[in-house]
Amino acid sequence: MLFCGIDLHSNNSFVVVSDDNDKVLFSKRLPNNLMEVCAALSPYRQELCGIVVESTYNWYWLVDGLIEAGYTLHLANITAIKQYDGL
């Protein structure tokens, strides 16, 4: 089982795919281009159980596009997420 997290910024996205042992299989900053994000995720598509997108704004194009491409999406509410204590 694989998981994906996308940290969406104004002009780029940081995409991470990891397994259920927290081993990172893919980690890369990509331009905000749906075709490039989908191409990066395609090798993991069959095993991905979901994608979490973290963004304060401008997430509609990415979420709508990935849902249309058949992925399961979840939005992260950054105001409700506990900040990592190790920072």
C-alpha positions as CSV (number, residue, x, y, z in Angstrom):
1,M,0.0,0.0,0.0
2,L,1.4,3.4,-1.0
3,F,0.5,6.9,0.1
4,C,1.1,10.3,-1.5
5,G,1.4,13.7,-0.1
6,I,1.5,16.9,-2.1
7,D,2.5,20.3,-0.6
8,L,1.1,22.7,-3.1
9,H,2.7,26.1,-3.5
10,S,1.9,29.0,-5.8
11,N,4.2,27.8,-8.7
12,N,5.4,24.4,-7.7
13,S,4.4,21.3,-5.7
14,F,6.5,19.0,-3.5
15,V,5.3,15.4,-4.2
16,V,6.2,12.5,-1.9
17,V,5.2,8.8,-2.3
18,S,5.9,6.5,0.6
19,D,4.9,3.0,1.6
20,D,3.3,1.8,4.8
21,N,6.7,1.5,6.5
22,D,7.3,5.2,5.8
23,K,10.0,4.4,3.2
24,V,10.1,7.2,0.6
25,L,9.8,5.9,-2.9
26,F,9.5,9.2,-4.7
27,S,10.3,12.8,-3.6
28,K,10.5,15.7,-6.0
29,R,9.6,19.3,-6.5
30,L,7.5,19.6,-9.6
31,P,6.1,22.6,-11.5
32,N,2.4,23.2,-11.1
33,N,1.4,21.3,-14.2
34,L,-1.2,18.6,-14.0
35,M,0.3,16.5,-16.7
36,E,3.7,16.5,-15.0
37,V,2.2,15.6,-11.6
38,C,0.2,12.7,-13.2
39,A,3.2,11.5,-15.1
40,A,5.2,11.4,-11.8
41,L,2.5,9.5,-10.0
42,S,1.7,7.0,-12.8
43,P,4.3,4.4,-11.8
44,Y,2.7,4.2,-8.4
45,R,-1.0,4.5,-9.5
46,Q,-2.1,0.9,-8.9
47,E,-0.8,0.8,-5.3
48,L,-1.8,4.4,-4.2
49,C,-4.6,4.2,-1.7
50,G,-4.9,8.0,-1.7
51,I,-3.3,11.4,-2.1
52,V,-3.3,14.1,0.5
53,V,-3.0,17.7,-0.8
54,E,-2.0,20.5,1.6
55,S,-2.6,24.0,0.4
56,T,-4.1,27.2,1.8
57,Y,-5.3,28.3,-1.6
58,N,-5.1,27.5,-5.4
59,W,-5.7,23.8,-4.9
60,Y,-8.8,23.4,-7.1
61,W,-7.1,22.7,-10.4
62,L,-4.9,20.0,-8.8
63,V,-7.6,18.2,-6.8
64,D,-10.1,18.4,-9.6
65,G,-7.6,17.2,-12.2
66,L,-6.4,14.3,-10.0
67,I,-10.0,13.2,-9.2
68,E,-10.8,13.3,-12.9
69,A,-7.7,11.1,-13.5
70,G,-9.1,8.6,-11.1
71,Y,-7.2,9.2,-7.9
72,T,-8.6,9.3,-4.4
73,L,-8.0,12.7,-2.9
74,H,-8.0,14.1,0.6
75,L,-7.5,17.8,1.6
76,A,-5.4,18.5,4.6
77,N,-6.7,21.3,6.9
78,I,-3.5,22.9,7.9
79,T,-5.2,24.8,10.8
80,A,-6.2,21.4,12.3
81,I,-2.9,19.6,11.9
82,K,-0.6,19.5,14.9
83,Q,2.8,21.0,14.0
84,Y,5.7,18.5,14.0
85,D,7.5,18.8,17.4
86,G,10.9,17.9,15.9
87,L,11.4,21.1,14.0
